[in-house]
């Protein structure tokens, strides 16, 4: 059974309890890494400047304490395997649904399950709504 490493646990512990509950269920069957939970002002504005976020500090759900957003990726990480990100997102959303927790994924911001109408893709991103 997969388990979170030290860095993933640190990042996950910065997140809201609902996110922790979702990902603690996900890791039982799907290996993944939590790459970011909370972001401070410097990290958020850097993500914005690099085009990795559309929001400046303190507008992102990553900027709340505990964080209302998480960046998590399937492991081993292969940034070029986009299909794996979509598969993983479906799994995460299925677990969230089973737990009765509403989340939004950064590959379907408007939550209409039409992935072709997105103009900003943040495939590792999940947030509470």
N, CA, C and O of each residue as an XYZ file, in Angstrom:
516
protein
N       0.850     -1.183      0.000
C       0.000      0.000      0.000
C       0.895      1.246      0.000
O       1.849      1.329      0.774
N       0.585      2.209     -0.868
C       1.372      3.454     -0.885
C       1.200      4.231      0.423
O       0.228      4.048      1.157
N       2.153      5.081      0.682
C       2.033      5.983      1.832
C       2.745      7.289      1.509
O       3.652      7.328      0.678
N       2.320      8.353      2.176
C       2.926      9.653      1.959
C       4.323      9.708      2.559
O       4.594      9.148      3.622
N       5.201     10.404      1.838
C       6.523     10.683      2.365
C       6.470     11.867      3.321
O       5.417     12.471      3.526
N       7.610     12.186      3.897
C       7.710     13.257      4.893
C       7.266     14.616      4.332
O       6.518     15.343      4.985
N       7.726     14.952      3.131
C       7.372     16.249      2.529
C       5.876     16.321      2.233
O       5.237     17.342      2.486
N       5.324     15.236      1.696
C       3.890     15.215      1.415
C       3.078     15.384      2.695
O       2.093     16.122      2.714
N       3.485     14.706      3.756
C       2.765     14.819      5.028
C       2.818     16.237      5.571
O       1.821     16.750      6.080
N       3.987     16.874      5.463
C       4.115     18.264      5.916
C       3.153     19.155      5.141
O       2.435     19.959      5.736
N       3.134     19.017      3.815
C       2.263     19.840      2.979
C       0.788     19.529      3.238
O      -0.039     20.439      3.286
N       0.463     18.267      3.402
C      -0.924     17.879      3.659
C      -1.409     18.416      4.995
O      -2.567     18.816      5.118
N      -0.538     18.430      5.994
C      -0.924     18.920      7.316
C      -1.210     20.415      7.335
O      -1.788     20.917      8.299
N      -0.813     21.135      6.285
C      -1.128     22.563      6.166
C      -2.532     22.788      5.621
O      -3.007     23.922      5.568
N      -3.195     21.706      5.215
C      -4.485     21.791      4.530
C      -5.665     21.559      5.472
O      -5.527     20.979      6.550
N      -6.805     22.023      5.036
C      -8.064     21.826      5.750
C      -8.308     20.339      5.987
O      -7.899     19.495      5.190
N      -8.963     20.042      7.063
C      -9.247     18.658      7.452
C      -9.960     17.874      6.341
O      -9.697     16.685      6.165
N     -10.848     18.519      5.599
C     -11.556     17.820      4.509
C     -10.585     17.366      3.417
O     -10.715     16.263      2.887
N      -9.622     18.210      3.086
C      -8.613     17.826      2.093
C      -7.775     16.671      2.633
O      -7.473     15.721      1.910
N      -7.406     16.758      3.895
C      -6.643     15.675      4.509
C      -7.419     14.360      4.453
O      -6.855     13.311      4.143
N      -8.712     14.425      4.754
C      -9.538     13.211      4.723
C      -9.591     12.606      3.326
O      -9.476     11.390      3.169
N      -9.766     13.446      2.316
C      -9.818     12.957      0.934
C      -8.505     12.260      0.571
O      -8.502     11.117      0.114
N      -7.405     12.960      0.779
C      -6.115     12.429      0.324
C      -5.636     11.259      1.170
O      -4.898     10.411      0.670
N      -6.031     11.188      2.425
C      -5.692     10.017      3.224
C      -6.440      8.778      2.743
O      -5.970      7.660      2.952
N      -7.579      8.955      2.113
C      -8.282      7.835      1.474
C      -7.651      7.514      0.122
O      -7.466      6.345     -0.217
N      -7.322      8.552     -0.650
C      -6.729      8.359     -1.974
C      -5.440      7.546     -1.879
O      -5.230      6.618     -2.659
N      -4.583      7.894     -0.928
C      -3.255      7.267     -0.838
C      -3.351      5.768     -0.536
O      -2.391      5.034     -0.772
N      -4.456      5.318     -0.033
C      -4.622      3.886      0.255
C      -4.554      3.039     -1.012
O      -4.158      1.875     -0.968
N      -4.951      3.640     -2.161
C      -5.015      2.889     -3.410
C      -4.322      3.546     -4.592
O      -4.169      2.923     -5.643
N      -3.902      4.798     -4.435
C      -3.336      5.532     -5.574
C      -2.146      6.325     -5.065
O      -2.323      7.283     -4.313
N      -0.939      5.946     -5.457
C       0.256      6.625     -4.981
C       0.293      8.050     -5.525
O       0.044      8.277     -6.709
N       0.602      9.000     -4.659
C       0.619     10.403     -5.054
C       1.528     11.194     -4.113
O       1.902     10.723     -3.039
N       1.871     12.403     -4.545
C       2.699     13.311     -3.763
C       1.976     14.639     -3.598
O       1.456     15.194     -4.566
N       1.946     15.139     -2.386
C       1.371     16.454     -2.106
C       2.497     17.462     -2.262
O       3.410     17.520     -1.439
N       2.425     18.255     -3.324
C       3.542     19.161     -3.601
C       3.365     20.552     -2.997
O       4.335     21.296     -2.857
N       2.110     20.909     -2.634
C       1.927     22.202     -1.983
C       0.571     22.263     -1.302
O      -0.441     21.793     -1.822
N       0.592     22.860     -0.118
C      -0.624     23.148      0.634
C      -0.734     24.655      0.770
O      -1.174     25.345     -0.151
N      -0.327     25.161      1.938
C      -0.357     26.607      2.191
C       0.718     27.324      1.383
O       1.832     26.828      1.215
N       0.353     28.507      0.886
C       1.315     29.409      0.237
C       1.252     30.762      0.920
O       0.179     31.343      1.083
N       2.400     31.247      1.312
C       2.490     32.595      1.851
C       2.514     33.615      0.724
O       2.404     33.265     -0.451
N       2.658     34.869      1.094
C       2.603     35.960      0.111
C       3.676     35.821     -0.966
O       3.381     35.940     -2.155
N       4.912     35.571     -0.555
C       6.008     35.469     -1.527
C       5.783     34.318     -2.507
O       5.945     34.488     -3.716
N       5.408     33.145     -1.986
C       5.188     31.971     -2.843
C       4.011     32.182     -3.783
O       4.067     31.794     -4.949
N       2.929     32.807     -3.269
C       1.748     33.017     -4.107
C       2.043     33.998     -5.233
O       1.681     33.751     -6.383
N       2.687     35.090     -4.915
C       2.978     36.080     -5.945
C       3.987     35.543     -6.958
O       3.937     35.911     -8.131
N       4.898     34.681     -6.521
C       5.822     34.034     -7.456
C       5.049     33.110     -8.395
O       5.301     33.104     -9.600
N       4.119     32.337     -7.860
C       3.292     31.454     -8.697
C       2.504     32.287     -9.711
O       2.359     31.883    -10.865
N       2.008     33.421     -9.294
C       1.288     34.320    -10.198
C       2.220     34.849    -11.284
O       1.882     34.817    -12.468
N       3.387     35.333    -10.884
C       4.347     35.890    -11.842
C       4.810     34.853    -12.865
O       5.086     35.190    -14.017
N       4.893     33.592    -12.440
C       5.325     32.512    -13.343
C       4.178     31.933    -14.163
O       4.393     31.020    -14.959
N       2.964     32.448    -13.983
C       1.816     31.963    -14.732
C       1.242     30.662    -14.206
O       0.441     30.016    -14.881
N       1.646     30.272    -13.002
C       1.144     29.028    -12.406
C      -0.131     29.256    -11.601
O      -0.775     28.301    -11.167
N      -0.491     30.509    -11.406
C      -1.717     30.883    -10.709
C      -2.285     32.117    -11.383
O      -1.546     32.929    -11.940
N      -3.587     32.253    -11.328
C      -4.252     33.438    -11.862
C      -4.527     34.468    -10.773
O      -5.072     35.538    -11.044
N      -4.146     34.140     -9.534
C      -4.489     34.998     -8.407
C      -3.244     35.440     -7.643
O      -2.320     34.659     -7.414
N      -3.248     36.709     -7.259
C      -2.199     37.232     -6.387
C      -2.613     37.003     -4.932
O      -3.779     36.755     -4.625
N      -1.620     37.095     -4.055
C      -1.875     36.988     -2.618
C      -2.768     38.137     -2.180
O      -2.544     39.257     -2.639
N      -3.740     37.942     -1.345
C      -4.175     36.761     -0.614
C      -5.429     36.119     -1.207
O      -6.237     35.556     -0.468
N      -5.603     36.195     -2.523
C      -6.852     35.779     -3.153
C      -6.978     34.272     -3.378
O      -8.087     33.779     -3.585
N      -5.886     33.540     -3.343
C      -5.921     32.101     -3.602
C      -6.374     31.330     -2.369
O      -6.125     31.740     -1.236
N      -7.039     30.212     -2.610
C      -7.426     29.341     -1.500
C      -6.203     28.695     -0.850
O      -6.305     28.156      0.252
N      -5.058     28.740     -1.513
C      -3.805     28.281     -0.922
C      -3.349     29.221      0.199
O      -2.532     28.833      1.034
N      -3.870     30.457      0.224
C      -3.405     31.474      1.157
C      -4.147     31.468      2.492
O      -3.836     32.269      3.373
N      -5.104     30.593      2.647
C      -5.839     30.456      3.911
C      -5.061     29.523      4.835
O      -4.288     28.683      4.374
N      -5.270     29.675      6.123
C      -4.684     28.735      7.078
C      -5.788     28.173      7.942
O      -6.374     28.926      8.719
N      -6.107     26.896      7.853
C      -5.466     25.921      6.979
C      -5.834     26.160      5.518
O      -6.854     26.778      5.212
N      -4.992     25.661      4.631
C      -5.184     25.861      3.204
C      -6.465     25.181      2.726
O      -6.761     24.046      3.101
N      -7.210     25.892      1.899
C      -8.428     25.341      1.304
C      -8.146     24.753     -0.073
O      -9.066     24.355     -0.786
N      -6.860     24.700     -0.444
C      -6.441     24.146     -1.729
C      -5.186     23.314     -1.528
O      -4.434     23.494     -0.570
N      -4.988     22.395     -2.468
C      -3.818     21.525     -2.426
C      -3.364     21.255     -3.851
O      -4.182     21.174     -4.768
N      -2.072     21.118     -4.031
C      -1.517     20.648     -5.295
C      -0.978     19.253     -5.036
O      -0.078     19.067     -4.216
N      -1.527     18.282     -5.731
C      -1.159     16.881     -5.524
C      -1.051     16.215     -6.889
O      -1.847     16.490     -7.786
N      -0.067     15.342     -7.041
C       0.205     14.719     -8.330
C       0.343     13.207     -8.174
O       0.775     12.720     -7.130
N      -0.026     12.471     -9.216
C       0.202     11.024     -9.174
C       1.696     10.742     -9.143
O       2.492     11.472     -9.734
N       2.067      9.672     -8.443
C       3.472      9.303     -8.292
C       3.711      7.949     -8.942
O       2.873      7.058     -8.796
N       4.817      7.754     -9.653
C       5.897      8.724     -9.859
C       5.449      9.871    -10.761
O       4.598      9.696    -11.633
N       6.027     11.029    -10.538
C       5.616     12.232    -11.256
C       6.162     12.208    -12.673
O       7.362     12.057    -12.900
N       5.240     12.362    -13.621
C       5.603     12.488    -15.033
C       4.767     13.631    -15.596
O       3.624     13.434    -16.008
N       5.350     14.825    -15.609
C       4.612     16.025    -16.024
C       4.119     15.936    -17.465
O       3.197     16.658    -17.845
N       4.715     15.071    -18.262
C       4.302     14.941    -19.665
C       3.145     13.961    -19.859
O       2.558     13.910    -20.940
N       2.812     13.188    -18.833
C       1.741     12.204    -18.940
C       0.415     12.837    -18.495
O      -0.077     12.579    -17.397
N      -0.138     13.658    -19.364
C      -1.359     14.408    -19.060
C      -2.530     13.464    -18.779
O      -3.367     13.743    -17.921
N      -2.583     12.348    -19.506
C      -3.686     11.399    -19.289
C      -3.689     10.883    -17.858
O      -4.754     10.653    -17.285
N      -2.507     10.697    -17.272
C      -2.423     10.232    -15.890
C      -3.023     11.263    -14.930
O      -3.665     10.894    -13.947
N      -2.817     12.547    -15.211
C      -3.397     13.592    -14.368
C      -4.921     13.562    -14.423
O      -5.588     13.745    -13.405
N      -5.469     13.331    -15.617
C      -6.922     13.262    -15.751
C      -7.473     12.030    -15.032
O      -8.505     12.113    -14.366
N      -6.805     10.911    -15.159
C      -7.214      9.693    -14.462
C      -7.175      9.915    -12.951
O      -8.117      9.575    -12.236
N      -6.076     10.487    -12.483
C      -5.917     10.759    -11.058
C      -7.005     11.699    -10.551
O      -7.580     11.473     -9.486
N      -7.285     12.747    -11.310
C      -8.314     13.708    -10.898
C      -9.671     13.022    -10.756
O     -10.417     13.307     -9.819
N      -9.989     12.132    -11.671
C     -11.245     11.396    -11.565
C     -11.292     10.559    -10.305
O     -12.329     10.471     -9.648
N     -10.170      9.946     -9.967
C     -10.107      9.130     -8.756
C     -10.297     10.010     -7.507
O     -11.071      9.671     -6.612
N      -9.591     11.121     -7.463
C      -9.702     12.034     -6.320
C     -11.137     12.545     -6.189
O     -11.685     12.595     -5.088
N     -11.735     12.920     -7.309
C     -13.107     13.425     -7.252
C     -14.085     12.339     -6.816
O     -15.047     12.619     -6.100
N     -13.843     11.106     -7.241
C     -14.686      9.996     -6.805
C     -14.604      9.772     -5.306
O     -15.624      9.546     -4.655
N     -13.407      9.831     -4.755
C     -13.234      9.687     -3.306
C     -13.928     10.835     -2.584
O     -14.623     10.611     -1.593
N     -13.747     12.062     -3.070
C     -14.400     13.220     -2.443
C     -15.917     13.049     -2.465
O     -16.588     13.326     -1.471
N     -16.453     12.598     -3.583
C     -17.900     12.366     -3.684
C     -18.362     11.339     -2.654
O     -19.383     11.528     -1.994
N     -17.606     10.253     -2.522
C     -17.970      9.224     -1.544
C     -17.960      9.768     -0.116
O     -18.745      9.332      0.726
N     -17.075     10.713      0.149
C     -16.985     11.308      1.488
C     -17.959     12.476      1.670
O     -18.086     13.013      2.770
N     -18.643     12.865      0.596
C     -19.584     13.978      0.666
C     -18.913     15.332      0.762
O     -19.465     16.261      1.352
N     -17.719     15.452      0.181
C     -16.958     16.704      0.217
C     -16.890     17.267     -1.198
O     -16.461     16.578     -2.124
N     -17.315     18.520     -1.366
C     -17.297     19.151     -2.686
C     -15.935     19.775     -2.961
O     -15.420     20.569     -2.174
N     -15.366     19.390     -4.109
C     -14.087     19.956     -4.534
C     -14.174     20.393     -5.988
O     -15.031     19.942     -6.748
N     -13.269     21.274     -6.347
C     -13.107     21.702     -7.743
C     -11.687     21.338     -8.147
O     -10.747     21.466     -7.362
N     -11.551     20.884     -9.386
C     -10.246     20.499     -9.918
C      -9.778     21.541    -10.915
O     -10.589     22.102    -11.652
N      -8.477     21.808    -10.949
C      -7.890     22.810    -11.833
C      -7.857     22.436    -13.304
O      -7.279     23.167    -14.108
N      -8.464     21.314    -13.676
C      -8.616     20.957    -15.081
C     -10.050     21.134    -15.558
O     -10.357     20.897    -16.726
N     -10.935     21.554    -14.639
C     -12.353     21.754    -14.958
C     -12.927     22.808    -14.009
O     -13.780     22.513    -13.172
N     -12.445     24.033    -14.157
C     -12.795     25.117    -13.238
C     -14.291     25.363    -13.134
O     -14.799     25.654    -12.052
N     -15.002     25.248    -14.254
C     -16.440     25.516    -14.221
C     -17.258     24.282    -13.842
O     -18.485     24.344    -13.768
N     -16.580     23.168    -13.605
C     -17.173     21.937    -13.094
C     -18.291     21.382    -13.982
O     -19.260     20.807    -13.487
N     -18.143     21.563    -15.300
C     -19.178     21.062    -16.208
C     -18.777     19.755    -16.884
O     -19.491     19.255    -17.753
N     -17.634     19.205    -16.485
C     -17.080     17.956    -17.028
C     -16.761     18.049    -18.523
O     -16.605     17.028    -19.194
N     -16.666     19.268    -19.034
C     -16.200     19.517    -20.400
C     -14.802     20.110    -20.258
O     -14.640     21.265    -19.864
N     -13.799     19.304    -20.583
C     -12.415     19.723    -20.365
C     -11.884     20.582    -21.510
O     -10.774     21.106    -21.420
N     -12.651     20.732    -22.575
C     -12.201     21.497    -23.736
C     -12.479     22.988    -23.602
O     -11.986     23.777    -24.408
N     -13.251     23.388    -22.608
C     -13.617     24.804    -22.490
C     -12.795     25.552    -21.434
O     -13.182     26.636    -20.998
N     -11.675     24.979    -21.030
C     -10.828     25.609    -20.018
C      -9.753     26.468    -20.698
O      -9.195     26.077    -21.723
N      -9.472     27.633    -20.119
C      -8.398     28.461    -20.676
C      -7.192     28.524    -19.740
O      -6.194     29.172    -20.057
N      -7.278     27.858    -18.597
C      -6.156     27.771    -17.670
C      -6.166     26.375    -17.060
O      -7.127     25.994    -16.392
N      -5.117     25.626    -17.286
C      -5.034     24.266    -16.767
C      -4.047     24.215    -15.606
O      -2.868     24.536    -15.758
N      -4.549     23.808    -14.453
C      -3.729     23.635    -13.263
C      -4.028     22.225    -12.756
O      -4.727     22.047    -11.759
N      -3.489     21.229    -13.454
C      -3.873     19.840    -13.260
C      -3.564     19.278    -11.872
O      -4.263     18.358    -11.448
N      -2.563     19.770    -11.138
C      -2.346     19.260     -9.786
C      -3.292     19.861     -8.734
O      -3.322     19.387     -7.598
N      -4.061     20.892     -9.096
C      -4.805     21.705     -8.133
C      -6.199     21.152     -7.835
O      -6.970     20.834     -8.741
N      -6.497     21.049     -6.542
C      -7.844     20.736     -6.050
C      -8.153     21.726     -4.948
O      -7.272     22.089     -4.169
N      -9.415     22.171     -4.877
C      -9.802     23.112     -3.833
C     -11.210     22.826     -3.324
O     -12.065     22.316     -4.048
N     -11.420     23.167     -2.077
C     -12.748     23.029     -1.481
C     -13.645     24.144     -2.013
O     -13.191     25.260     -2.268
N     -14.913     23.823     -2.173
C     -15.870     24.853     -2.589
C     -17.033     24.921     -1.626
O     -17.942     25.731     -1.812
